[in-house]
Amino acid sequence: MKKFFILITACGLLAGSCAKSESAVGEEAGAVTFKVVAVNAIQTRSEIYSNSPEGSIPVFADVNVLAFRGNDSGEFLYAQQIDLTEFYETETNSAQQKLADGTITAGKYKFLAIGRTSLTDGYSLPELKEGVTNYNDITASITEASSETGVIFAGTTQQEVLASGANIEIEIARKVAGIFGYMSNVPVSILGTPVRYLRLRVSDANLAVNLGTGIGDATTATNATYTALEIDLLNQTIDDVNNVYKGAVPPTGVVVAENAQIVSNYAIPIDGITTMTLELQSEDGTALKTWSVQDSDQGTIDLKANVLMAIGVKNRADSEFGEDGVDDDTTTDVDETGTPDQDDTPASLLTDETIIVTLSKDWNEVQNLTLVEQ
């Protein structure tokens, strides 16, 4: 399984090794070096464009570690922020930064590492107050109007920092879910009313995610409803024979099926079960036709962090016929040689059936594509 992770290590620079010493709470610790390693990263556009994320390097606008010091009551309260200002890219997707002696004082900590590819990614983080802000309360939130959500990564560890320094490792992963839509045959009109928008609406949703746990946070807003995916059909050409939209020009390197639409976004994980509907809407937002979107294993959606929700099947970016490039018999699950059918299967919107989605923690196995942000 390919995963995105950042590894951060820190140690006191002691004669070539990290030696243990007795803790002296409040005493300045030795020099600390953070090493950052990124594997299988997401690049910075909002289109789905590639099926080969191998070797791609993240472009982070901001990477930092928040340190929360433990107290006698068992709470971990904000102590300081460590900005990785020397973060850089290498062929091995790694970077490191040496901090000056005394940057961190000795004590028991929880460290929360946060990576953002854009500071205009749509997320708001809480104000940090030294000695007041609790580790458990660090969330990333969006507004109900947001339909262009970005991606944010985080990870945490609890460890004691000795006067001589410490080795600190933090693996961070996406704290948002991915939503990919691959649909075809969007009708131009419903009962005479023109169709302007294709929208995926999320109900009973959270608008914030706890960056420590990756769980949707209901303290900011509960039972929210917002648009997770949107396609404006206004300027698309029309297939006059079938009276459906032909679809927008796909990103460079992407080949889609006839009359297909392709769109992606990120979404806040949901603490509990949510409902999703795919809607064809008029210019004023009136729903002209709706579909219930369901998981193949259950009737509702349980959307978790670092999970891709895929509507429709696309196995390869540069072909609508999968790895072999051969047009299989799309009426069966396997071709004449017994090989599983790899043809694209966009969800057709000329049907009244329930739309079934696929959920998986390995994004590349689901669509063999990469979700990327703008």
Secondary structure in CASP SS format (residue, H / E / C, confidence):
PFRMAT SS
TARGET T0000
AUTHOR 0000-0000-0000
METHOD secondary structure of the structure
MODEL  1
M C 1.00
K C 1.00
K C 1.00
F C 1.00
F E 1.00
I E 1.00
L E 1.00
I E 1.00
T E 1.00
A C 1.00
C C 1.00
G C 1.00
L C 1.00
L E 1.00
A C 1.00
G C 1.00
S E 1.00
C C 1.00
A C 1.00
K C 1.00
S C 1.00
E C 1.00
S C 1.00
A C 1.00
V C 1.00
G C 1.00
E C 1.00
E E 1.00
A C 1.00
G C 1.00
A C 1.00
V E 1.00
T E 1.00
F E 1.00
K E 1.00
V E 1.00
V E 1.00
A E 1.00
V E 1.00
N C 1.00
A C 1.00
I C 1.00
Q C 1.00
T C 1.00
R C 1.00
S C 1.00
E C 1.00
I C 1.00
Y C 1.00
S C 1.00
N C 1.00
S C 1.00
P C 1.00
E C 1.00
G C 1.00
S C 1.00
I C 1.00
P C 1.00
V C 1.00
F C 1.00
A C 1.00
D E 1.00
V E 1.00
N E 1.00
V E 1.00
L E 1.00
A E 1.00
F E 1.00
R E 1.00
G E 1.00
N C 1.00
D C 1.00
S C 1.00
G C 1.00
E C 1.00
F E 1.00
L E 1.00
Y E 1.00
A E 1.00
Q E 1.00
Q E 1.00
I E 1.00
D E 1.00
L C 1.00
T C 1.00
E C 1.00
F C 1.00
Y C 1.00
E C 1.00
T C 1.00
E C 1.00
T C 1.00
N C 1.00
S E 1.00
A E 1.00
Q E 1.00
Q E 1.00
K E 1.00
L E 1.00
A C 1.00
D C 1.00
G C 1.00
T C 1.00
I C 1.00
T E 1.00
A C 1.00
G E 1.00
K E 1.00
Y E 1.00
K E 1.00
F E 1.00
L E 1.00
A E 1.00
I E 1.00
G E 1.00
R E 1.00
T C 1.00
S C 1.00
L C 1.00
T C 1.00
D C 1.00
G C 1.00
Y C 1.00
S E 1.00
L C 1.00
P C 1.00
E C 1.00
L C 1.00
K C 1.00
E C 1.00
G C 1.00
V C 1.00
T C 1.00
N E 1.00
Y H 1.00
N H 1.00
D H 1.00
I C 1.00
T E 1.00
A E 1.00
S E 1.00
I C 1.00
T C 1.00
E C 1.00
A C 1.00
S C 1.00
S C 1.00
E C 1.00
T C 1.00
G C 1.00
V C 1.00
I E 1.00
F E 1.00
A E 1.00
G E 1.00
T E 1.00
T E 1.00
Q E 1.00
Q E 1.00
E E 1.00
V E 1.00
L E 1.00
A C 1.00
S C 1.00
G E 1.00
A C 1.00
N C 1.00
I C 1.00
E C 1.00
I E 1.00
E E 1.00
I C 1.00
A E 1.00
R E 1.00
K C 1.00
V C 1.00
A E 1.00
G E 1.00
I E 1.00
F E 1.00
G E 1.00
Y E 1.00
M E 1.00
S E 1.00
N C 1.00
V C 1.00
P E 1.00
V C 1.00
S E 1.00
I E 1.00
L C 1.00
G C 1.00
T E 1.00
P E 1.00
V C 1.00
R C 1.00
Y E 1.00
L E 1.00
R E 1.00
L E 1.00
R E 1.00
V E 1.00
S E 1.00
D E 1.00
A E 1.00
N C 1.00
L C 1.00
A E 1.00
V E 1.00
N E 1.00
L C 1.00
G C 1.00
T C 1.00
G C 1.00
I C 1.00
G E 1.00
D C 1.00
A C 1.00
T C 1.00
T C 1.00
A C 1.00
T C 1.00
N C 1.00
A E 1.00
T E 1.00
Y E 1.00
T E 1.00
A E 1.00
L E 1.00
E E 1.00
I E 1.00
D E 1.00
L C 1.00
L C 1.00
N C 1.00
Q C 1.00
T C 1.00
I E 1.00
D E 1.00
D C 1.00
V C 1.00
N C 1.00
N C 1.00
V E 1.00
Y E 1.00
K C 1.00
G C 1.00
A C 1.00
V C 1.00
P C 1.00
P C 1.00
T C 1.00
G C 1.00
V C 1.00
V C 1.00
V C 1.00
A C 1.00
E C 1.00
N C 1.00
A E 1.00
Q E 1.00
I E 1.00
V E 1.00
S E 1.00
N E 1.00
Y E 1.00
A E 1.00
I C 1.00
P C 1.00
I C 1.00
D C 1.00
G C 1.00
I C 1.00
T E 1.00
T E 1.00
M E 1.00
T E 1.00
L E 1.00
E E 1.00
L E 1.00
Q E 1.00
S C 1.00
E C 1.00
D C 1.00
G C 1.00
T C 1.00
A E 1.00
L E 1.00
K E 1.00
T E 1.00
W E 1.00
S E 1.00
V E 1.00
Q E 1.00
D E 1.00
S C 1.00
D C 1.00
Q C 1.00
G C 1.00
T C 1.00
I E 1.00
D C 1.00
L C 1.00
K C 1.00
A C 1.00
N C 1.00
V C 1.00
L E 1.00
M E 1.00
A E 1.00
I E 1.00
G C 1.00
V E 1.00
K C 1.00
N C 1.00
R C 1.00
A C 1.00
D C 1.00
S C 1.00
E C 1.00
F C 1.00
G C 1.00
E C 1.00
D C 1.00
G C 1.00
V C 1.00
D C 1.00
D C 1.00
D C 1.00
T C 1.00
T C 1.00
T C 1.00
D C 1.00
V E 1.00
D C 1.00
E C 1.00
T C 1.00
G C 1.00
T C 1.00
P E 1.00
D C 1.00
Q C 1.00
D C 1.00
D C 1.00
T E 1.00
P C 1.00
A E 1.00
S E 1.00
L C 1.00
L C 1.00
T C 1.00
D C 1.00
E C 1.00
T C 1.00
I E 1.00
I E 1.00
V E 1.00
T E 1.00
L E 1.00
S E 1.00
K C 1.00
D C 1.00
W H 1.00
N H 1.00
E H 1.00
V H 1.00
Q H 1.00
N C 1.00
L C 1.00
T C 1.00
L C 1.00
V C 1.00
E C 1.00
Q C 1.00
END
